[in-house]
């Protein structure tokens, strides 16, 4: 059992005792319950590994004693680090969670350095170095590594690409000019330099940025046939750059000359574990996506990846997910590709009749879409299935029809993988070969070789050479057969198509047997067995094809020892094939039944729709009646609103009549007194005139306030803020009270009800009048804002205050409370001797 593994920065190798930080100490002592005497491992993130013993299990400052130190690069430690560095410079993401996920996966894969970029299309997110670095540390510890990737501070794209990098091969992955880019896998043969790749933001690099990178000797590369999210592209690039690179030397001996074939593999095909990383990346990408279109692309990618490693039952699960999303009878590219992928699953599991049925559906959809590329593809599928159900003659017309529509890549970016001309010519050649029409088979194989060579499709080239070897072997042209088999081996190994190479080894062994060169037969078969041993996951069909050839040869040679070994190997492969196939076929058949049931349900649903059509007229009548009822209720609501407004205006009119009537009576009295005393007591008359002036001003303000409250916000010439400012400046400045106020725009907009506008204004004025008369304050403030779906009004002064428990003279405070109550609000008055006064009004927004 491995020891618990922790991280501590800057561990000195000479230190006997090491004190751990509080976070690590707490995790060890309190969470893991580790005690004195227990052992653990520490890394400094720079390649060193320390084995230690706990000598003080303090949960805040745990102390450990160093037992062993394995420095960076020491053999036998769990440290794996190349002298060549892998750097990914990737755009920051708006979604911080996705960027953090990339950092985690890049660390697990073994990336050396990560540089966040700020590009023109980067939607910058906050860069929290401590949190992001902690994610790197967690991923390093989880994956049992001793090297912590270096996380740099964000840099601008322009500054970064203009830097000088020594002994480094530089790449840029972008989505422009697909025809000018090479796959990243084809650029990784040279392992003598460090690697650096640029990954763009969620809108790709701009043309200007791409041009700048190219000027600085960055090589444009692609990461596959699908368009990837930024974080997914980063993980795929990391996996590719971290893959092992190597070459193979082959030497084949013939009776006349020595053929030495040096084959440098561009990149080993992914292991199952590496494919698992890509699949895991795609799965998490689909979880974080809310786009149905993006999810469909991701599901296709996952299904294709599972098919690449021959896990067809897993591929079927993801095809089922696409089935659940796509409309069944819709004619679309996605529906077509779903049909052909389903047919491909049936093909590789020998469910030929089901595949034939799917292929017919594919042809019908291709015809409906009137797409020549899809027509060529569907005719090729039909030919394959007819050929595999022993209807070879029936397959030939389909291949020929496909050739009428086929064309060479590049295909539109929206298309998944499709049949190409060399596929059709190669399959047609196989059909002619099975019918023993060798001249036609030869011509078609030569044409397949020509078409595959035009687009540098190495698997197609190697398959064509294999087919040519088979035809020449039947025509007894042994030298030509040997030559083509050897070319097939050379090309297949260079593209890592081990299955094709294995078939060619079998054919080459047949050639040596026909000329009775037994030593070359044994040597060639040995090469095939070595290839089979080194690649146990090779396609079982091709493996069995080679083994059948070897069995036939050993029988003719009476080589019983090798015959028994080969038969045992064949039996073990067939047993494994049966076990694997049973599970896969059961899953696939269940899915096929479910999909057919789904189609049947769609037919039933169509019948139900026709039944529902008969009820449509009734529903339309009911809908019309409901509409009339709705209009009637709307009309009643409108009338009720008009009545409510009329009542409100009537009340305001009554209030106005009462206020102005009382004021006019006062004016009349003051005028009469002034008239009588103007000669006998001029000073008293002047006082009456002043009262008349003040009373008139009050009447005008009252009328102005009422008119203002009855207007809507969008037509008001004076805002609430302006009225408060003017009233406060005039009233409080005379008392030397410094007045501050804050009324948010949202509050102004919320006051739409006439009653609310009037009451809020009068509350403010009443409070300010009280403040001016009684508070003896020097500072006052007013705040009005929206909080938690309520209007909140707070008026404060630092005056002498009063005792809220005692009754006060006058109606001012009572008026304030009453007006708040009319608005279904609350009024809180806080005051005390020499503590000032604070009035808080809270009113629900729905009453405004």
C-alpha positions in Angstrom: 0.0 0.0 0.0 1.5 3.4 -1.0 2.3 6.0 1.7 0.2 9.1 2.1 1.6 11.8 -0.3 1.8 15.5 0.5 3.4 18.7 -0.8 5.6 21.3 0.9 7.3 24.1 -1.0 11.1 24.6 -0.6 12.2 21.5 1.3 16.0 21.6 1.9 17.6 18.1 1.3 19.9 18.7 4.3 17.1 19.3 6.7 16.7 16.5 9.3 13.4 17.8 10.6 10.6 19.4 8.5 7.8 21.5 9.9 4.6 21.3 7.9 2.1 24.1 7.4 -1.2 24.2 9.3 -3.4 23.1 6.4 -1.3 20.0 5.7 -0.9 19.3 9.4 -4.6 19.5 10.1 -5.3 17.1 7.1 -2.8 14.6 8.3 -3.6 14.6 12.0 -7.3 15.5 12.2 -8.6 14.1 9.0 -6.4 11.1 8.3 -5.8 10.4 12.1 -2.1 9.9 11.6 0.0 9.5 14.7 3.7 9.7 15.8 5.8 7.0 14.2 3.7 6.7 11.0 5.5 7.2 7.6 4.5 9.5 4.7 6.0 11.0 1.6 6.6 14.6 0.7 7.5 16.3 -2.6 8.7 19.9 -3.2 7.1 19.9 -6.7 10.6 20.2 -8.2 11.2 16.4 -8.7 12.4 15.5 -5.2 10.7 12.8 -3.1 11.2 12.6 0.7 10.2 9.7 2.9 9.5 10.9 6.4 8.3 9.8 9.9 6.0 11.9 12.1 7.7 12.8 15.4 5.3 15.5 16.6 1.6 15.0 15.5 0.6 18.6 16.3 -2.4 19.4 14.2 -1.3 23.0 13.6 2.5 22.5 13.2 3.2 18.8 12.5 7.0 17.9 12.6 8.4 15.0 10.5 11.8 13.5 10.4 13.5 12.9 7.0 14.3 9.2 6.4 15.1 9.1 2.7 15.6 11.6 -0.1 15.3 10.7 -3.8 16.5 13.7 -5.8 15.0 14.7 -9.2 15.7 12.1 -11.9 16.8 9.3 -9.5 15.9 5.9 -10.9 13.5 3.9 -8.8 11.5 6.9 -7.5 8.0 7.7 -8.8 9.4 10.7 -10.7 8.9 10.9 -14.4 10.2 14.0 -16.1 11.8 14.6 -19.4 14.6 17.1 -20.1 12.4 18.4 -22.9 9.7 20.7 -21.6 6.0 20.8 -22.7 4.4 24.3 -22.5 0.8 25.2 -23.2 -0.1 28.9 -23.6 -3.9 29.0 -23.4 -6.4 31.8 -23.4 -8.1 32.6 -20.1 -11.8 31.5 -20.1 -14.9 33.5 -19.0 -16.0 30.3 -17.2 -13.5 29.9 -14.5 -14.6 26.3 -13.7 -13.6 25.2 -17.2 -10.2 26.7 -16.9 -9.7 25.0 -13.6 -10.7 21.7 -15.1 -8.1 22.2 -17.9 -5.4 22.9 -15.3 -6.3 19.7 -13.4 -6.2 17.5 -16.5 -3.0 19.1 -17.9 -1.2 18.4 -14.6 -2.4 14.8 -14.6 -1.1 14.3 -18.1 2.3 15.8 -17.2 2.6 19.3 -18.7 5.6 21.3 -17.6 4.4 24.8 -17.9 1.1 26.7 -18.4 0.9 30.3 -19.5 -2.5 32.0 -19.4 -2.9 34.3 -22.5 -5.0 37.5 -22.9 -6.0 37.5 -26.6 -8.2 40.0 -28.5 -11.2 37.8 -28.0 -10.5 36.8 -24.5 -13.4 37.5 -22.1 -11.1 38.1 -19.1 -12.0 36.4 -15.9 -10.4 37.1 -12.5 -7.0 35.3 -12.2 -6.7 34.0 -8.7 -3.2 32.6 -8.6 -3.4 31.0 -5.2 -6.6 29.1 -6.0 -5.4 28.0 -9.4 -2.0 26.9 -8.0 -3.8 24.9 -5.3 -5.7 23.0 -8.0 -2.3 22.2 -9.7 -1.0 20.9 -6.4 -4.1 18.7 -5.8 -3.8 17.3 -9.3 -0.1 16.6 -8.8 -0.7 14.7 -5.6 -3.7 12.9 -6.9 -1.7 11.6 -9.9 1.3 10.7 -7.7 3.7 13.0 -9.5 6.7 15.0 -8.1 6.7 17.8 -10.6 4.4 20.7 -10.2 3.7 22.5 -13.5 4.8 26.1 -13.5 1.8 28.5 -13.7 2.9 31.9 -15.1 1.0 35.2 -14.7 -1.3 36.1 -17.6 0.5 37.6 -20.6 -0.8 39.5 -23.6 -0.7 37.4 -26.8 1.5 39.9 -28.7 4.2 40.2 -26.0 4.3 36.4 -25.6 4.7 35.3 -29.2 7.4 38.0 -29.8 9.6 36.3 -27.1 12.7 34.2 -28.1 12.5 30.5 -27.3 15.6 28.4 -27.6 15.6 24.7 -28.6 11.7 24.8 -28.7 9.4 23.7 -31.5 6.4 26.1 -31.5 2.9 25.4 -32.7 -0.4 27.3 -33.0 -3.7 25.5 -33.1 -6.4 27.5 -34.8 -9.5 27.0 -36.9 -8.6 29.1 -40.0 -7.2 27.8 -43.3 -7.7 24.1 -42.6 -6.0 23.1 -45.9 -2.8 24.8 -44.8 -2.5 23.0 -41.5 -1.0 19.6 -40.7 -2.2 17.4 -37.9 -0.2 17.9 -34.7 0.5 14.1 -34.7 2.5 14.5 -37.9 4.7 17.1 -36.4 5.9 15.2 -33.4 8.5 12.8 -34.9 11.4 15.0 -33.8 11.6 14.6 -30.0 14.9 16.5 -29.6 13.3 19.8 -28.6 10.9 21.1 -26.1 7.4 21.8 -27.4 5.2 24.9 -27.1 1.6 25.2 -28.4 -0.8 28.1 -28.4 -4.5 27.5 -27.7 -7.0 30.3 -28.5 -10.1 31.7 -26.8 -13.7 30.8 -27.3 -13.9 32.6 -30.6 -10.5 31.5 -31.9 -7.5 33.7 -32.6 -8.0 36.7 -34.8 -6.4 36.7 -38.3 -4.0 39.4 -37.0 -2.9 37.2 -34.1 -2.5 34.1 -36.4 -0.4 36.2 -38.8 1.8 37.5 -36.0 2.4 33.9 -34.7 3.3 32.7 -38.2 5.8 35.6 -38.5 7.4 34.4 -35.3 7.8 30.8 -36.7 4.9 29.2 -35.0 3.7 26.2 -37.1 -0.1 25.9 -37.7 -1.5 22.6 -36.7 -4.9 20.9 -36.3 -6.1 18.8 -33.3 -8.6 16.6 -35.2 -11.7 16.8 -37.4 -14.0 18.3 -34.9 -14.0 21.9 -33.5 -13.1 21.7 -29.8 -13.8 24.0 -26.9 -10.7 25.9 -25.6 -10.3 23.7 -22.5 -10.9 20.5 -24.5 -8.3 21.6 -27.1 -5.8 22.2 -24.3 -6.3 18.7 -22.9 -6.1 17.0 -26.4 -2.9 19.0 -27.2 -1.5 18.0 -23.8 -2.2 14.3 -24.4 -0.6 14.4 -27.9 2.5 16.3 -26.8 3.0 13.9 -23.9 2.7 10.7 -26.0 5.8 8.6 -26.5 7.5 8.8 -29.9 9.6 6.0 -31.5 10.7 4.3 -34.7 10.8 0.7 -36.0 13.4 -1.0 -38.2 12.2 -3.9 -40.3 14.4 -6.2 -42.4 12.8 -8.6 -44.9 14.9 -11.3 -46.7 13.9 -12.6 -50.2 15.6 -15.2 -52.5 17.1 -12.5 -54.7 17.9 -9.4 -52.6 17.7 -7.9 -49.1 14.8 -5.4 -48.6 15.6 -3.0 -45.7 12.6 -1.0 -44.7 13.1 1.9 -42.3 9.7 3.1 -41.0 9.5 6.1 -38.8 6.2 6.2 -37.1 4.8 9.7 -36.8 3.1 8.9 -33.6 2.0 5.7 -31.9 -1.8 5.2 -32.0 -3.3 6.0 -28.7 -3.4 3.4 -26.0 -6.8 2.6 -24.5 -5.7 4.7 -21.5 -5.0 7.7 -23.7 -8.3 7.3 -25.5 -9.9 7.2 -22.1 -8.4 10.7 -21.3 -9.9 12.1 -24.5 -13.3 10.4 -23.8 -13.3 11.7 -20.3 -12.5 15.2 -21.6 -15.4 15.0 -24.0 -17.8 13.7 -21.4 -17.1 16.6 -19.1 -17.3 19.1 -21.9 -20.9 17.8 -22.6 -21.8 18.1 -19.0 -20.8 21.8 -19.0 -22.5 22.6 -22.3 -26.0 23.8 -22.6 -25.9 23.7 -26.4 -27.8 20.8 -28.0 -25.8 21.2 -31.2 -22.5 21.1 -29.4 -23.6 18.0 -27.4 -24.5 16.1 -30.6 -21.0 16.8 -32.0 -19.4 15.7 -28.7 -21.5 12.5 -28.6 -20.5 11.6 -32.1 -16.8 12.2 -31.2 -17.2 9.9 -28.1 -19.0 7.2 -30.2 -16.3 7.3 -32.9 -13.5 7.1 -30.3 -15.1 4.0 -28.7 -15.4 2.4 -32.2 -11.7 3.2 -32.7 -10.8 0.9 -29.8 -13.5 -1.6 -30.8 -15.8 -1.0 -27.8 -18.9 -1.0 -29.9 -21.3 -1.5 -27.0 -20.0 1.7 -25.4 -20.2 3.5 -28.7 -23.8 2.3 -29.0 -24.7 4.0 -25.7 -23.6 7.3 -27.0 -25.3 6.8 -30.3 -28.5 6.2 -28.2 -28.0 9.6 -26.6 -28.0 11.1 -30.1 -31.1 9.0 -31.0 -32.8 10.6 -28.0 -32.1 14.1 -29.1 -32.7 14.1 -32.9 -36.1 14.1 -34.4 -36.6 10.6 -35.9 -38.1 11.6 -39.3 -36.1 14.7 -39.9 -33.8 14.8 -43.0 -30.6 16.3 -41.7 -26.8 15.7 -41.8 -26.9 14.6 -38.1 -29.6 12.1 -38.8 -27.7 10.7 -41.7 -24.5 10.3 -39.8 -26.4 8.7 -37.0 -27.8 6.1 -39.4 -24.4 5.4 -40.9 -22.6 5.1 -37.5 -25.3 2.7 -36.4 -24.7 0.7 -39.6 -21.0 0.7 -38.9 -21.6 -0.8 -35.4 -23.7 -3.5 -37.0 -21.1 -4.2 -39.6 -18.2 -4.8 -37.2 -20.4 -7.0 -35.0 -21.5 -9.2 -38.0 -25.2 -8.1 -37.8 -25.4 -7.7 -41.5 -29.2 -7.8 -42.0 -29.6 -5.0 -39.4 -26.8 -3.0 -41.1 -28.5 -3.5 -44.5 -31.7 -2.1 -43.1 -29.9 1.0 -41.7 -28.1 1.5 -45.0 -31.3 1.6 -46.9 -32.6 4.3 -44.6 -29.3 6.1 -45.1 -29.8 6.0 -48.9 -33.4 7.3 -48.6 -32.2 10.2 -46.5 -29.3 11.0 -48.8 -31.7 11.1 -51.7 -34.0 13.4 -49.8 -31.1 15.7 -49.0 -29.9 15.4 -52.6 -26.3 15.4 -51.4 -23.8 13.7 -53.7 -21.3 13.1 -50.9 -23.9 11.3 -48.8 -25.2 9.4 -51.8 -21.7 8.1 -52.5 -21.3 7.1 -48.9 -24.7 5.4 -48.7 -24.1 3.4 -51.9 -20.8 2.2 -50.5 -22.4 1.0 -47.3 -25.1 -0.9 -49.2 -22.4 -2.5 -51.4 -20.5 -3.6 -48.3 -23.5 -5.2 -46.6 -24.6 -7.0 -49.8 -21.1 -8.3 -50.2 -21.0 -9.6 -46.7 -24.3 -11.5 -47.0 -22.9 -13.4 -49.9 -24.7 -11.3 -52.5 -21.4 -10.1 -54.1 -22.9 -9.7 -57.6 -25.7 -7.5 -56.1 -23.0 -5.3 -54.4 -21.3 -4.2 -57.6 -24.0 -1.9 -59.0 -24.1 0.0 -55.7 -20.3 0.5 -55.8 -20.6 1.8 -59.3 -23.4 4.1 -58.4 -21.3 5.4 -55.6 -18.5 6.2 -57.9 -20.8 8.4 -59.9 -21.2 10.7 -56.9 -18.0 10.4 -55.0 -15.3 13.1 -54.9 -12.0 13.7 -53.1 -11.6 15.6 -49.9 -11.6 18.2 -48.4 -15.2 17.9 -47.4 -17.2 20.7 -45.7 -16.3 21.2 -42.0 -19.8 20.3 -40.9 -19.4 16.7 -42.3 -18.1 13.7 -40.3 -16.0 11.0 -41.9 -17.4 9.8 -45.2 -16.5 7.3 -47.9 -13.8 8.5 -50.3 -13.1 7.4 -53.9 -10.4 4.9 -52.9 -12.8 3.2 -50.5 -15.3 2.6 -53.3 -12.6 1.4 -55.8 -11.1 -0.8 -53.1 -14.4 -2.4 -52.2 -15.3 -2.9 -55.9 -11.9 -4.6 -56.4 -12.7 -6.9 -53.5 -16.1 -7.8 -55.0 -14.4 -8.6 -58.4 -11.7 -10.6 -56.6 -14.4 -12.8 -54.8 -16.0 -13.4 -58.2 -12.6 -14.3 -59.6 -12.7 -11.5 -62.1 -9.0 -10.7 -61.5 -8.5 -8.4 -64.4 -11.3 -6.1 -63.2 -10.0 -6.5 -59.6 -6.5 -5.4 -60.7 -7.8 -2.3 -62.5 -9.9 -1.2 -59.5 -7.1 -1.8 -57.0 -4.8 0.4 -59.2 -7.4 3.1 -59.3 -7.9 2.8 -55.5 -4.1 3.2 -55.1 -4.1 6.3 -57.4 -7.0 8.0 -55.5 -5.5 7.2 -52.0 -2.1 8.5 -53.2 -3.7 11.8 -54.4 -4.7 12.6 -50.8 -1.8 10.9 -49.1 -4.2 8.5 -47.2 -1.7 5.9 -46.0 -4.2 3.3 -44.9 -5.9 3.5 -48.2 -2.5 3.1 -50.0 -1.5 0.1 -47.9 -4.9 -1.6 -48.4 -4.5 -1.0 -52.2 -1.0 -2.6 -52.1 -2.5 -5.6 -50.2 -5.3 -6.0 -52.7 -2.8 -5.8 -55.6 -0.7 -8.4 -53.9 -3.7 -10.7 -53.6 -4.6 -10.3 -57.3 -1.0 -10.9 -58.6 -0.8 -13.9 -56.3 -3.9 -15.4 -58.0 -2.4 -14.6 -61.4 0.8 -16.4 -60.4 2.8 -13.2 -60.8 4.9 -13.9 -57.7 7.4 -11.1 -58.0 4.7 -8.5 -58.5 2.8 -9.9 -55.5 5.9 -9.8 -53.3 6.7 -6.3 -54.3 3.2 -5.0 -53.5 3.0 -6.9 -50.2 6.3 -5.3 -49.1 5.1 -1.9 -50.2 1.9 -2.5 -48.2 3.9 -3.5 -45.1 6.1 -0.4 -45.4 3.2 2.0 -45.8 1.0 0.3 -43.1 3.7 0.4 -40.5 4.5 4.1 -41.2 0.9 4.9 -40.5 0.6 2.4 -37.6 -2.1 0.4 -39.4 -0.8 -2.8 -37.9 -3.8 -4.8 -39.0 -3.1 -4.2 -42.7 0.6 -4.9 -42.2 -0.3 -8.2 -40.6 -2.4 -9.3 -43.7 0.4 -8.3 -46.0 2.8 -10.5 -43.9 0.4 -13.4 -44.5 0.3 -12.7 -48.3 4.1 -12.4 -48.4 4.5 -15.7 -46.6 2.2 -17.3 -49.3 4.5 -16.0 -52.0 7.6 -17.5 -50.4 5.7 -20.8 -50.0 4.8 -20.9 -53.7 8.5 -20.7 -54.6 9.4 -23.2 -51.8 11.6 -20.8 -49.9 10.8 -22.2 -46.5 13.4 -20.1 -44.6 11.8 -16.9 -45.9 8.3 -18.3 -45.1 9.3 -18.9 -41.5 11.0 -15.5 -41.1 8.0 -13.6 -42.6 5.5 -15.5 -40.4 7.8 -14.7 -37.4 7.6 -11.0 -38.3 3.8 -11.3 -38.3 3.7 -13.2 -35.0 6.0 -10.6 -33.4 3.7 -7.8 -34.6 0.7 -9.7 -33.3 2.4 -10.2 -29.9 3.3 -6.5 -29.7 -0.2 -5.4 -30.5 -2.6 -7.7 -28.6 -5.6 -5.3 -29.2 -5.3 -5.6 -33.0 -8.6 -6.1 -34.9 -9.5 -9.7 -34.4 -10.7 -10.2 -38.0 -7.3 -9.4 -39.4 -5.6 -11.4 -36.7 -7.6 -14.5 -37.6 -7.0 -13.9 -41.3 -3.2 -14.0 -40.7 -3.5 -17.0 -38.4 -5.6 -18.9 -41.0 -2.8 -18.3 -43.5 -0.2 -19.5 -41.1 -2.2 -22.6 -40.3 -2.6 -23.5 -43.9 1.1 -23.0 -44.5 2.2 -25.1 -41.5 -0.2 -27.9 -42.6 1.3 -28.0 -46.0 4.8 -28.1 -44.4 3.8 -30.8 -41.9 5.2 -28.5 -39.2 3.1 -29.8 -36.4 4.8 -28.0 -33.5 4.1 -24.5 -35.0 0.7 -25.7 -36.2 -0.4 -26.6 -32.7 0.9 -23.2 -31.3 -1.0 -21.3 -34.0 -4.2 -23.3 -33.5 -4.0 -22.6 -29.8 -3.5 -18.9 -30.4 -6.4 -18.8 -32.9 -8.6 -20.6 -30.3 -7.7 -18.1 -27.6 -8.5 -15.2 -29.9 -11.8 -16.7 -31.0 -12.7 -17.4 -27.4 -11.9 -13.8 -26.4 -13.8 -12.7 -29.5 -16.9 -14.7 -28.5 -16.8 -13.4 -24.9 -16.4 -9.8 -26.0 -18.9 -10.1 -28.8 -21.6 -11.7 -26.7 -21.7 -8.7 -24.3 -21.4 -6.2 -27.1 -23.9 -7.8 -29.4 -26.4 -8.1 -26.5 -26.1 -4.4 -25.8 -26.3 -3.5 -29.5 -29.3 -5.7 -30.2 -31.1 -4.3 -27.2 -30.4 -0.8 -28.5 -31.5 -1.9 -31.9 -34.8 -3.2 -30.5 -35.2 0.0 -28.5 -34.6 2.2 -31.6 -37.0 0.1 -33.6 -39.6 0.4 -30.8 -39.0 4.1 -30.8 -39.7 4.3 -34.6 -42.9 2.2 -34.0 -43.9 4.6 -31.3 -43.4 7.4 -33.7 -45.8 5.7 -36.1 -48.3 5.2 -33.3 -47.9 8.9 -32.4 -48.6 9.9 -36.0 -51.9 7.9 -35.8 -52.7 9.7 -32.6 -52.0 13.0 -34.2 -54.6 12.2 -36.9 -57.0 11.4 -34.1 -56.2 14.7 -32.4 -56.9 16.5 -35.7 -60.5 15.5 -35.5 -60.7 17.4 -32.2 -58.9 20.5 -33.4 -62.1 22.3 -34.5 -63.7 21.9 -31.0 -60.5 23.1 -29.4 -60.5 26.1 -31.7 -64.1 26.9 -30.7 -63.2 26.6 -27.0 -60.2 28.7 -27.6 -62.3 31.4 -29.2 -64.8 31.3 -26.3 -61.9 31.6 -23.8 -60.5 34.5 -25.8 -63.9 36.3 -25.6 -64.1 35.6 -21.8 -60.5 36.9 -21.5 -61.4 40.1 -23.4 -64.4 40.6 -21.2 -62.4 40.2 -18.0 -59.8 42.6 -19.4 -62.5 45.1 -20.2 -63.8 44.8 -16.7 -60.4 45.2 -15.2 -59.8 48.3 -17.3 -63.2 49.8 -16.1 -62.3 49.0 -12.5 -58.9 50.7 -12.9 -60.7 53.8 -14.3 -63.1 53.8 -11.4 -60.3 53.5 -8.9 -58.4 56.4 -10.5 -61.7 58.5 -10.5 -62.2 57.7 -6.8 -58.6 58.7 -6.1 -58.9 61.9 -8.0 -62.2 62.6 -6.2 -60.5 62.2 -2.9 -57.6 64.4 -3.9 -60.2 67.0 -5.2 -62.0 66.9 -1.8 -58.7 67.3 0.0 -57.8 70.2 -2.2 -61.2 71.8 -1.7 -60.9 71.5 2.1 -57.4 72.7 2.2 -57.9 75.6 -0.1 -61.3 76.5 1.4 -59.7 76.7 4.9 -56.8 78.7 3.5 -59.1 81.2 1.7 -61.1 81.7 4.9 -57.9 82.5 6.7 -56.8 84.9 3.9 -60.2 86.6 4.1 -59.9 87.1 7.9 -56.3 88.3 7.7 -57.3 90.7 4.9 -60.2 92.1 7.0 -57.9 92.7 10.0 -55.3 94.4 7.9 -57.9 96.7 6.3 -59.2 97.8 9.7 -55.8 98.3 11.3 -53.9 99.8 8.4 -54.3 103.3 9.7 -54.5 102.8 13.5 -51.9 100.0 13.8 -49.8 99.8 10.6 -47.4 97.2 12.2 -50.2 94.8 12.9 -51.6 95.4 9.4 -48.1 94.5 8.1 -48.1 91.3 10.1 -51.5 90.3 8.6 -50.1 91.0 5.1 -47.1 88.8 5.8 -49.4 86.0 7.0 -51.5 86.5 3.8 -48.3 86.1 1.8 -47.2 83.0 3.7 -50.6 81.5 3.5 -50.8 82.1 -0.2 -47.4 80.5 -0.7 -48.6 77.5 1.3 -51.7 77.2 -0.8 -49.6 77.3 -4.0 -47.2 74.7 -2.7 -50.1 72.4 -1.7 -51.7 72.8 -5.2 -48.3 72.2 -6.8 -47.6 69.1 -4.8 -51.1 67.7 -5.6 -50.7 68.4 -9.3 -47.1 66.9 -9.3 -48.4 63.7 -7.6 -51.1 63.2 -10.2 -48.6 63.3 -13.1 -46.7 60.2 -14.4 -42.9 59.9 -14.0 -42.3 60.1 -17.7 -44.2 63.4 -18.1 -43.1 65.1 -14.8 -41.2 68.3 -15.3 -39.8 68.1 -11.7 -38.4 65.0 -10.1 -38.9 64.0 -6.5 -35.2 64.6 -5.9 -35.5 68.2 -7.2 -38.6 68.9 -5.0 -36.8 67.6 -1.9 -33.7 69.5 -2.7 -35.5 72.8 -3.2 -37.7 72.4 -0.2 -34.9 71.4 2.1 -32.5 74.1 0.9 -35.2 76.8 1.6 -36.5 75.4 4.9 -33.4 74.1 6.6 -30.8 76.6 5.5 -32.5 79.3 7.5 -32.0 77.1 10.6 -28.3 76.5 9.7 -28.9 72.8 9.2 -26.6 71.1 6.8 -28.8 68.8 4.7 -27.6 65.7 2.6 -29.9 63.5 0.5 -29.7 60.5 -1.7 -32.6 59.3 -3.9 -31.8 56.5 -6.3 -33.2 56.5 -9.9 -34.8 53.2 -9.3 -36.9 54.8 -6.5 -38.0 57.6 -8.8 -39.1 55.0 -11.4 -40.9 52.9 -8.7 -43.3 55.8 -7.7 -46.1 55.5 -10.2 -49.1 55.4 -8.0 -50.7 58.8 -7.4 -51.4 58.1 -3.7 -48.0 56.8 -3.1 -46.3 59.8 -4.8 -48.4 62.3 -2.7 -48.0 60.5 0.6 -44.2 60.0 0.2 -43.7 63.7 -0.6 -45.9 64.8 2.3 -44.1 62.5 4.7 -40.8 64.0 3.7 -42.1 67.6 4.1 -43.8 66.8 7.4 -40.5 65.4 8.8 -38.5 68.3 7.5 -40.9 70.8 9.0 -40.6 69.1 12.4 -36.9 69.1 12.0 -36.8 72.8 11.3 -39.1 73.7 14.1 -38.0 71.5 17.0 -34.8 69.5 16.4 -32.1 72.3 16.8 -30.0 70.0 14.6 -26.8 71.0 12.7 -26.8 67.9 10.4 -29.6 66.1 8.6 -29.8 63.4 5.9 -32.4 61.7 3.7 -31.9 58.3 2.0 -34.5 56.7 -0.3 -33.7 53.4 -2.1 -35.1 50.0 -3.1 -34.1 47.1 -0.8 -35.5 43.5 -0.8 -38.6 44.5 -3.0 -39.4 47.4 -0.6 -39.0 51.1 -0.8 -37.0 52.3 2.2 -37.1 56.0 3.3 -34.8 57.0 6.2 -34.7 60.6 7.5 -32.2 61.5 10.2 -31.1 64.5 12.2 -28.5 65.0 15.0 -30.8 67.3 17.0 -31.9 67.3 20.6 -34.5 64.5 20.0 -37.5 63.7 22.2 -39.0 61.0 24.3 -41.0 58.7 22.0 -42.9 57.3 25.0 -44.5 60.7 25.8 -47.4 62.2 23.9 -46.2 65.2 21.7 -48.2 68.2 20.8 -49.3 68.5 17.2 -50.3 66.0 14.5 -47.0 65.8 12.5 -45.8 62.4 13.6 -49.3 61.0 13.6 -49.8 62.2 10.0 -46.5 60.5 9.0 -47.6 57.2 10.6 -51.1 57.5 9.0 -49.7 58.1 5.5 -47.3 55.1 5.8 -50.3 53.0 6.9 -52.3 54.1 3.8 -49.5 52.6 1.7 -49.5 49.3 3.7 -46.1 50.2 5.0 -44.5 50.6 8.4 -43.2 53.6 10.2 -40.4 53.4 12.9 -39.4 56.5 14.9 -36.3 56.2 17.0 -35.3 59.2 19.2 -34.0 60.1 22.6 -32.8 63.0 24.5 -29.7 64.5 22.8 -29.6 61.4 20.5 -31.3 62.9 17.4 -34.2 61.5 15.6 -34.4 58.7 12.9 -37.6 58.0 11.0 -37.7 54.9 8.8 -40.6 54.2 6.4 -40.8 50.8 4.6 -43.4 50.3 1.8 -43.8 47.2 -0.4 -43.1 47.9 -4.0 -46.5 46.5 -5.1 -48.2 49.4 -3.3 -46.3 52.0 -5.2 
